Amino acid sequence: MATKTFNVGIIGYAFSAKVFHIPLIQNVPSLKIYAIVQRHPQPNDDAAKDFPDAKVYRSSEDLVMDKDVDLVIITTPPASHFELAKQALENGKHVVVEKPFVPTHAEAQALVSLATKHNRLLTVYQNRRFDSDFLTLSSLLSSNSLGRITEFETHFDRHRPAPPTPSGSSPWKTTPGPGSGVVYDLGTHLMDQVVVLFGFPDRVTGFVGSQREVPGEGKGTEKEGIFEDSCTILLHYDGRGMMATVKASVVSPEERQLRFWVRGTKGSFKKYHLDCQEEQLKGGMKPSDTGFGVEEEDRGGFLSLVEGGGVESKPYPTVKPETWSKYYEQMANAMAGEGEVPVKPEDGARLIRLVELARQSSKEGRTLDV
């Protein structure tokens, strides 16, 4: 565990920073919230009031030039990620970039090269590698409980058929633009988990579009202002004889939303409900609170195993959570020279290439080699 205290500078002070980063950073003793960039504070939204001991800057340039900042965390919309990460690396800072990494694979490769040139650590915030349901599934696969996997489904479905308003806390998630749309937003989480378990696929087939009703006539595309709100992406693992299905929908009227369905030669695992950490953080719960990250028993999965010529099914409890704080623990250790970054930047770059290929496959109506 890192013994030195590292000063953290956060660029952006909106929903992402407040919910997905700051509470977790505060739970790691070797990390200190030292500085925050907030361009336009409001009476009820003021970083200086919330963190009186931290420096508050109005520009990213001022923050990255602060010699006492060790780590810069970028929580702004994706279109700004490349320039902000480049700026931080060139000023000698380690960098965490909120997902999606950057809009293009070329930009991602450029940042990887820049981090190497300046001998700085660069990583992407893939916190859902530490979801308790994903860790439960990882454990089952590691023990070969399901045998050879033939089908792997991972879902992030919701029932939100009404068109969203772009004035929310994350307008990039509902407005066409660089790095926007469901594949960049939720698809990067889901595909990253598949890649962690099985490596990168051989081929990809994408189906990307809008499930919501769109005003106007005819078929639309993002170019015409139609936002990509849903996707089904097939990741072909030809050497394994396996297909992974990545699915995110906004029209899914279910009492329980499917999260995982994995089938193999010896058994299957099915899990409903999303990991509870986001819900808890939104509700004001802290990572240090008792019960953080712990699912209710009735939200566990179901394990079916081939036994004596038949199949027996039983509830399967979710493992004890490491919680998303583990991401920042690993990052602090990496800065102390005691391990690797939580997500290798090269893998982050390849994942953006997979995003590009999935969207290209959908537009061209064909399967593409990876």
Salt bridges, closest charged atoms under 4 A:
ASP45 OD1 - LYS18 NZ 2.55
ASP66 OD2 - LYS55 NZ 3.25
ASP68 OD1 - LYS67 NZ 3.52
GLU90 OE2 - LYS86 NZ 3.01
GLU98 OE2 - HIS21 NE2 2.86
ASP131 OD2 - ARG128 NH1 2.92
ASP133 OD2 - ARG259 NE 3.98
GLU151 OE1 - ARG263 NH2 3.46
GLU153 OE1 - HIS155 NE2 2.91
GLU153 OE2 - ARG263 NH2 3.39
ASP157 OD2 - HIS155 ND1 2.79
ASP185 OD1 - LYS99 NZ 2.67
ASP185 OD1 - LYS173 NZ 3.93
ASP192 OD2 - ARG129 NE 2.79
GLU222 OE1 - ARG359 NH2 2.85
GLU228 OE1 - ARG359 NE 3.07
ASP229 OD2 - ARG212 NH1 3.42
ASP238 OD2 - ARG203 NE 3.03
GLU278 OE1 - ARG128 NH2 2.79
GLU278 OE2 - LYS282 NZ 2.97
GLU279 OE1 - ARG299 NH1 3.81
GLU295 OE2 - LYS271 NZ 3.06
GLU329 OE1 - LYS326 NZ 3.96
GLU356 OE1 - ARG353 NH1 3.12
GLU364 OE1 - ARG366 NE 2.64
